[in-house]
Amino acid sequence: MSTATASATTLGLVFRQLRDAMWARMESELQAAGHELTFSQYITLRHLATGATGITELARAAELNPGAMTRLIDRLEARRLVERSADPSDRRAVQVTMTAAGAALWKDVDHCGERVRTLALEGLDAGDRARLLALLDRVRDNLTLQGS
């Protein structure tokens, strides 16, 4: 295996391991704080914290198919954390919004996310953090801009 192939394989593996570790740590942090939320539910609430949106956009944000997102919304709605309403601009579409109970929960859940992000970047000074994010942005852009 050439060095370029080995490093590309390692890059993909490290990205996958990083994603999996972030998800697992986030679920662990949520559980430790007494919140019964999955990572996908966390991402959904994080997205809704910025305002109402549709099922398709939420599914894209959480990397789920729309059917799975509908079931996830069903669970959050049963806990009275979100609610659905007709989209005023398209009667066929549904908007999902966070309820007052969801917003109150989000305040604490957001602190869990901050703790995980802080842990992930532990030992990196501000310059290292900025370089890391810039490099990751460049890698992402290399992959997404070339294929567009």
C-alpha positions as CSV (number, residue, x, y, z in Angstrom):
1,M,0.0,0.0,0.0
2,S,1.4,3.4,-1.0
3,T,1.9,6.1,1.6
4,A,-0.8,8.2,0.0
5,T,-3.3,5.3,0.1
6,A,-2.4,4.5,3.7
7,S,-2.8,8.1,4.8
8,A,-6.1,8.4,3.0
9,T,-7.4,5.2,4.7
10,T,-6.1,6.5,8.0
11,L,-7.8,9.9,7.5
12,G,-11.2,8.3,6.8
13,L,-10.8,6.0,9.8
14,V,-9.8,8.8,12.1
15,F,-12.8,10.9,10.9
16,R,-15.1,8.0,11.6
17,Q,-13.5,7.3,15.0
18,L,-13.8,11.0,15.9
19,R,-17.4,11.2,15.0
20,D,-18.2,8.0,16.9
21,A,-16.3,9.2,20.0
22,M,-18.1,12.5,19.9
23,W,-21.5,10.9,19.6
24,A,-20.7,8.3,22.4
25,R,-19.3,11.0,24.7
26,M,-22.3,13.2,24.1
27,E,-24.8,10.4,24.9
28,S,-22.8,9.6,28.0
29,E,-22.7,13.2,29.1
30,L,-26.5,13.5,28.5
31,Q,-27.1,10.3,30.5
32,A,-24.9,11.5,33.4
33,A,-26.9,14.8,33.5
34,G,-30.1,12.8,33.8
35,H,-31.3,13.4,30.2
36,E,-32.7,10.5,28.3
37,L,-31.8,11.7,24.9
38,T,-29.9,10.1,22.0
39,F,-27.3,12.0,20.0
40,S,-29.9,12.4,17.1
41,Q,-32.4,13.9,19.5
42,Y,-29.7,16.2,20.8
43,I,-28.9,17.4,17.3
44,T,-32.6,17.8,16.5
45,L,-33.1,20.0,19.6
46,R,-30.0,22.0,18.9
47,H,-31.3,22.7,15.4
48,L,-34.8,23.7,16.8
49,A,-33.2,26.0,19.3
50,T,-32.7,28.4,16.4
51,G,-36.3,28.3,15.3
52,A,-39.0,26.2,13.7
53,T,-38.2,24.1,10.7
54,G,-39.5,21.2,8.6
55,I,-38.9,17.4,9.0
56,T,-36.7,17.2,5.9
57,E,-34.3,19.9,7.2
58,L,-34.2,18.3,10.6
59,A,-33.5,14.9,9.0
60,R,-30.7,16.4,7.0
61,A,-29.2,18.0,10.1
62,A,-29.3,14.7,12.1
63,E,-28.3,12.6,9.1
64,L,-31.5,10.5,9.3
65,N,-34.0,9.7,6.6
66,P,-37.3,11.5,6.9
67,G,-39.2,8.5,8.2
68,A,-36.7,8.0,11.0
69,M,-36.9,11.7,11.8
70,T,-40.7,11.5,11.9
71,R,-40.4,8.7,14.5
72,L,-37.8,10.7,16.5
73,I,-40.2,13.7,16.5
74,D,-43.0,11.4,17.6
75,R,-40.9,10.5,20.7
76,L,-39.9,14.1,21.4
77,E,-43.5,15.2,21.0
78,A,-44.7,12.5,23.4
79,R,-42.4,14.1,26.0
80,R,-43.8,17.5,25.1
81,L,-40.5,18.9,24.1
82,V,-41.6,19.7,20.5
83,E,-44.8,20.3,18.7
84,R,-45.9,20.2,15.1
85,S,-48.0,22.7,13.3
86,A,-49.1,23.3,9.7
87,D,-46.6,25.3,7.7
88,P,-48.3,28.7,7.0
89,S,-46.7,28.9,3.5
90,D,-47.4,25.2,2.5
91,R,-50.5,23.4,4.0
92,R,-49.0,20.1,3.0
93,A,-45.9,20.6,5.0
94,V,-45.4,20.5,8.8
95,Q,-43.2,22.8,10.9
96,V,-41.6,21.5,14.1
97,T,-41.0,23.9,17.0
98,M,-39.6,23.5,20.5
99,T,-42.1,23.9,23.3
100,A,-41.4,25.9,26.5
101,A,-40.5,22.6,28.2
102,G,-38.1,21.8,25.3
103,A,-36.5,25.2,25.5
104,A,-36.0,24.8,29.3
105,L,-34.4,21.4,28.8
106,W,-32.2,22.8,26.0
107,K,-30.6,25.2,28.3
108,D,-29.1,22.4,30.4
109,V,-28.5,20.1,27.4
110,D,-26.5,22.8,25.7
111,H,-24.2,22.8,28.7
112,C,-23.6,19.1,28.1
113,G,-22.6,19.8,24.6
114,E,-20.2,22.6,25.7
115,R,-18.6,20.2,28.2
116,V,-18.0,17.6,25.4
117,R,-16.6,20.2,23.0
118,T,-14.3,21.5,25.7
119,L,-13.1,17.9,26.5
120,A,-12.5,17.2,22.8
121,L,-10.2,20.2,22.5
122,E,-8.4,19.8,25.8
123,G,-4.7,20.4,25.7
124,L,-5.0,22.6,22.5
125,D,-4.2,26.3,22.9
126,A,-6.2,28.9,21.0
127,G,-3.8,28.8,18.0
128,D,-3.9,25.0,17.8
129,R,-7.7,25.1,17.9
130,A,-7.9,27.7,15.2
131,R,-5.5,25.7,13.0
132,L,-7.3,22.5,13.6
133,L,-10.7,23.9,12.6
134,A,-9.2,25.7,9.6
135,L,-7.6,22.4,8.4
136,L,-10.8,20.5,8.9
137,D,-12.7,23.1,7.0
138,R,-10.3,22.8,4.2
139,V,-10.6,19.0,4.1
140,R,-14.4,19.3,4.1
141,D,-14.3,21.9,1.4
142,N,-11.9,19.8,-0.7
143,L,-14.4,17.0,-0.6
144,T,-17.6,18.9,-1.0
145,L,-16.6,21.7,-3.5
146,Q,-14.9,19.3,-5.9
147,G,-17.9,17.1,-6.3
148,S,-20.4,19.9,-6.7
